[in-house]
Amino acid sequence: MANWLNLLCAVAVLAATGPASAAVPAPRLAIADLKHLPTPLPFPYDEKASPVEVGAQIDAAFARARATGKRVIIDFGGNWCSWCRLLAATMDLPEARPFIAAHFEVVEVDASLKGKTDHNQRIVHRFGLTQIARYPWLIVAEPDGKVLASSYAVTDEFHHTPQSMIDWIAQWAKPTSTRRP
């Protein structure tokens, strides 16, 4: 029984921390603190996009990923969410933008509640989630759709600097991704 418990604990730790090692080192960011991000912060989510349009954007991202070997990041959030906007600003930093583009196809999905229901709830269900409890919520997936990470950890209590956010994302980059100049 103790061996099973130890194994279960080890698996839980690995699942919580991500891959065993970072496949690709993250770029070093010049901005060390979130309060020094360029302002105004971006509004990355298209609140008017229909679930059909969002689904097509995701399908296109997976098609591009299959062609390039990149992974896909699906970023669920809202323009009302300060952490979502801080993450978007971090990913758009001059040092981060080329790294993200070289390793990932990114789709931002507005998860704002429209009345009593989420207008993109079908997209949430597509990735095996019943609902999203915290934002931003990132799904990192292989080009074939296999989900590698489904988490809000990119902005959790351990990731409150631009560098730590990019480090979290970088752990999911593949060294074989096609790099764009």
C-alpha positions in Angstrom: 0.0 0.0 0.0 2.8 2.4 0.9 4.5 1.8 -2.5 1.3 2.7 -4.3 0.9 5.8 -2.2 4.5 6.9 -3.0 3.9 6.3 -6.7 0.7 8.2 -6.6 2.4 11.1 -4.9 5.2 11.1 -7.4 2.8 11.2 -10.3 0.9 14.0 -8.7 4.0 16.1 -8.3 5.0 15.5 -11.9 1.6 16.4 -13.2 1.5 19.6 -11.1 5.0 20.8 -12.2 4.7 19.9 -15.9 7.3 18.1 -18.1 10.4 16.6 -16.4 12.6 19.3 -18.0 12.2 22.3 -20.1 12.7 21.3 -23.7 13.6 24.7 -24.9 14.9 27.5 -22.7 12.7 30.6 -22.4 13.9 33.9 -23.6 15.2 36.2 -20.9 12.8 39.2 -20.6 14.1 42.7 -19.9 10.9 43.5 -17.9 11.1 42.0 -14.4 7.8 43.2 -13.0 4.3 43.2 -14.3 3.8 46.9 -13.4 6.4 47.7 -16.0 4.6 46.1 -18.9 3.7 48.4 -21.7 0.4 50.1 -21.4 -2.4 50.2 -22.3 -2.7 46.4 -21.8 -4.1 44.6 -24.8 -7.6 43.4 -25.2 -6.8 40.0 -26.8 -10.2 38.3 -26.9 -12.7 38.8 -29.7 -15.9 39.1 -27.7 -18.0 39.1 -30.8 -16.6 35.9 -32.4 -19.3 33.1 -32.5 -18.6 29.6 -31.3 -18.5 28.5 -35.0 -15.8 31.2 -35.8 -13.8 30.3 -32.7 -14.0 26.6 -33.6 -12.7 27.4 -37.1 -9.8 29.4 -35.6 -8.9 26.4 -33.4 -9.2 24.0 -36.4 -6.9 26.3 -38.4 -4.4 26.5 -35.6 -4.3 22.7 -35.4 -3.9 22.4 -39.2 -0.9 24.9 -39.1 0.5 23.0 -36.1 0.4 19.7 -38.0 2.2 21.3 -40.9 4.9 22.9 -38.7 5.2 20.5 -35.8 4.4 23.3 -33.3 2.1 22.8 -30.3 -1.1 24.7 -29.9 -2.0 27.0 -27.0 -5.7 27.8 -26.5 -6.0 30.7 -24.1 -9.4 31.0 -22.5 -10.0 34.3 -20.9 -11.8 37.6 -21.0 -10.9 41.3 -21.7 -12.4 42.0 -18.2 -9.7 39.8 -16.6 -6.6 41.6 -15.5 -4.4 38.5 -15.4 -5.5 37.6 -18.9 -4.5 41.0 -20.2 -1.2 40.8 -18.2 -0.4 37.4 -19.8 -1.3 38.8 -23.3 1.1 41.8 -22.7 3.8 39.4 -21.5 3.5 37.2 -24.5 3.6 40.3 -26.8 6.9 41.5 -25.4 9.6 41.9 -28.0 11.7 39.1 -26.5 8.7 36.8 -26.0 6.8 37.3 -29.3 9.3 35.5 -31.6 9.7 32.6 -29.1 5.9 32.1 -28.9 5.6 32.3 -32.7 8.4 29.8 -33.3 7.0 27.2 -31.0 3.2 27.6 -30.7 0.0 28.4 -32.6 -2.0 30.5 -30.2 -5.8 31.0 -30.2 -7.4 33.4 -27.7 -11.0 32.3 -26.8 -13.3 34.7 -25.1 -14.8 32.8 -22.2 -16.9 35.8 -20.9 -20.3 34.9 -19.7 -23.0 36.1 -22.0 -26.1 36.3 -19.8 -26.4 33.0 -17.9 -24.4 30.8 -20.3 -21.0 30.9 -21.7 -21.2 31.6 -25.5 -18.1 29.4 -26.1 -19.1 26.6 -23.8 -18.9 24.1 -26.7 -15.2 25.0 -27.1 -14.6 24.3 -23.4 -16.3 20.9 -23.7 -14.3 20.1 -26.8 -11.2 19.9 -24.6 -12.8 17.7 -21.9 -13.6 20.5 -19.5 -17.0 20.9 -17.9 -16.2 24.5 -17.0 -13.4 26.9 -16.4 -12.9 27.9 -12.8 -10.1 30.5 -13.1 -8.7 32.7 -15.9 -6.6 32.7 -17.9 -6.9 29.0 -18.5 -4.4 27.6 -21.0 -4.7 24.3 -22.9 -1.4 23.2 -24.5 -1.9 20.5 -27.1 0.0 18.5 -29.6 -0.8 19.0 -33.3 -2.9 15.8 -33.2 -5.1 17.3 -30.4 -3.6 15.4 -27.5 -3.8 17.7 -24.5 -0.5 18.1 -22.6 -1.6 20.8 -20.1 -4.9 22.2 -19.0 -4.3 24.8 -16.3 -4.4 28.3 -14.9 -0.9 27.8 -13.5 0.6 30.3 -16.0 -0.6 33.0 -13.6 -1.0 31.2 -10.3 0.7 32.3 -7.1 4.0 31.0 -8.4 3.9 32.9 -11.7 3.5 36.6 -10.9 6.3 37.9 -13.1 6.6 38.1 -16.8 9.6 35.8 -16.7 7.9 33.2 -14.7 4.9 33.2 -17.1 7.2 32.8 -20.1 9.1 30.1 -18.3 5.8 28.2 -17.7 4.9 28.4 -21.4 8.5 27.5 -22.5 8.3 24.2 -20.6 5.8 23.0 -23.2 7.8 24.1 -26.3 9.2 21.3 -28.5 12.8 21.6 -29.7 11.7 20.3 -33.1 9.3 23.1 -33.8 9.7 24.9 -37.1 11.2 28.3 -36.2 10.2 31.4 -38.0 12.7 34.3 -38.3 
